[in-house]
Amino acid sequence: MTKFQGSPKKATTHVNQNEGLIFEKSSPGKKAYRLAELDVPSVDAAELLGSAVRSTLGVMPELSEIEIIRHFTRLSTWNYAIDLGMYPLGSCTMKYNPRVNEVVSRLEGIADAHPYQPESLSQGCLGIMKLLQDCLLEITGMDAITLQPAAGAHGEFTGILLVRAYHESKGNARKKILIPDSAHGTNPATAAVCGYQVANLKSNAQGMVDLAELERMVDEDTAALMLTNPSTIGVFESEIHRIADILHAKGALLYMDGANMNALVGKTRPGDFGVDVMHLNLHKTFSTPHGGGGPGSGPVACKKILEPFLPTPVLVTRADAALGLDFNRPQSVGRVRAFCGNFGMFVRALAYILANGPDGLRQTTEDAVLNANYIRAKLSGTFELPFTTPTLHEVVFSDRLQAANGVKTGDMGKRLIDYGFHSYTVSFPMIVHGAMMIEPTESESREELDLLIDALRQIAREAAENPELVQSAPHTTRISRLDETAAARKPVLRWKGPAASIPLTPDTAAKEW
Ligand SMILES: *Cc1c(COP(=O)(O)O)cnc(C)c1O
């Protein structure tokens, strides 16, 4: 069965030969608007603003309204989106972004609130933050929380700043942070940015923390272990209590990368299994959009011992029961984000939590784990399963069987685009050579999972019978293989010309501009 859904047809005449042609639509003098004649005496702008007055509008494309509308609408249809089809990207938790979240976040009192409104006029917004904080504390089993960080990596940074401030308050910041070899790349980056040395902790044959190795490596210079649980191969650390005890015995703390909370919500709580500080990704576990659709949000929850160090301002309930923001926290690590964080995401995450309720949230976790295990069971003969340890919400295969024929994980990921799906996660985690990491989330139906499974089985057949077809994929997109390094290092994100500078004279300024 094939599924050419959401993929545009092969490029037609005016595309591909010269990408520039389709972008370069400007011609001098075209405009998409007309302003009314001034009905008040015109003023001399130069008199008011002096040299700050511009003499030209700079370099701008000149287009009619319909050309602008078509340009952007066409570009949007060339992209892939969660509203077009499944994103089986492992680790990323690309779940559906419910429309009710969008409706609620656009309510007038919420969307039009200003962060400089006085506290007395912000009680509704502060109430939303308080309720979200309380829900997240209940879900994680932690004691205190900040909603400020703008992403998971930013949450890690904030969490490790808390760890550092805690150890410094005891007179010794300590030197190193332990990180398992299965960790997300942001973990070692965070430790380094916070001034720590990274010590690499080898996983055991089950892909879990090796307790003997941990015991050997933890000492009085260890500030913390940064652990993802369940790990990046989807395995729950069954010895998590022992891990916490080993760290605590040496005065070190346990940081949990909570990006994989989609496998735990409603089932178990990090605060109950020894975690001292953790971040959550609202844009993963709590259904707010990833990038493109809006900013991220990475709240950090911690135990009582770390509470004094939380970023300012801290949300407090005042004596008269009103909510307020407390800036007077002498031991705080300071501010990590403007105002209180990405407020619109708090609203969406809270809408998701309240719409599901406690039983619904537990059900999403169970469905996410069931979906991943369905894929694991159906594809186990087709692709190699490097770790046979039971997994939760994601499954990691390797390309070993297909690589024998010259077809790599990246080739099969690109071929999946031809079948109407976004790729799975390619080559991560690094402890699996040629990793193919799949996370379906609870959002997908059995029918959709079967389409993905069929597509991957078909691709495995192609890899055996016609490897070239897979190696040169995708074949149905506007452009095929990009120079990935240049696309990442030198992206062209902005129109730069070559239209002429548009003169801005007092006359045109008054009449047209
Ligand atoms: C996504 C993810 C992160 C980083 O989160 P961002 O919001 O992308 O910064 C960190 N760790 C793990 C395990 C993740 O999956």
The ligand as an SDF file (V2000), in Angstrom:
LIG
                    3D

 15 15  0  0  0  0  0  0  0  0999 V2000
   14.0340   17.6250   22.6430 C   0  0  0  0  0  0  0  0  0  0  0  0
   14.9980   17.1940   23.6660 C   0  0  0  0  0  0  0  0  0  0  0  0
   15.8220   18.1380   24.3120 C   0  0  0  0  0  0  0  0  0  0  0  0
   15.8990   19.6010   23.9300 C   0  0  0  0  0  0  0  0  0  0  0  0
   14.6800   20.2960   23.9520 O   0  0  0  0  0  0  0  0  0  0  0  0
   14.5050   21.6170   23.0600 P   0  0  0  0  0  0  0  0  0  0  0  0
   13.1740   22.1560   23.4510 O   0  0  0  0  0  0  0  0  0  0  0  0
   14.5750   21.1810   21.6270 O   0  0  0  0  0  0  0  0  0  0  0  0
   15.6220   22.5610   23.4040 O   0  0  0  0  0  0  0  0  0  0  0  0
   16.6540   17.6770   25.3090 C   0  0  0  0  0  0  0  0  0  0  0  0
   16.7050   16.3690   25.6390 N   0  0  0  0  0  0  0  0  0  0  0  0
   15.9410   15.4320   25.0310 C   0  0  0  0  0  0  0  0  0  0  0  0
   16.0330   13.9910   25.4480 C   0  0  0  0  0  0  0  0  0  0  0  0
   15.0630   15.8150   24.0180 C   0  0  0  0  0  0  0  0  0  0  0  0
   14.3150   14.8890   23.4040 O   0  0  0  0  0  0  0  0  0  0  0  0
  1  2  1  0
  2  3  1  0
  2 14  2  0
  3  4  1  0
  3 10  2  0
  4  5  1  0
  5  6  1  0
  6  7  2  0
  6  8  1  0
  6  9  1  0
 10 11  1  0
 11 12  2  0
 12 13  1  0
 12 14  1  0
 14 15  1  0
M  END
$$$$
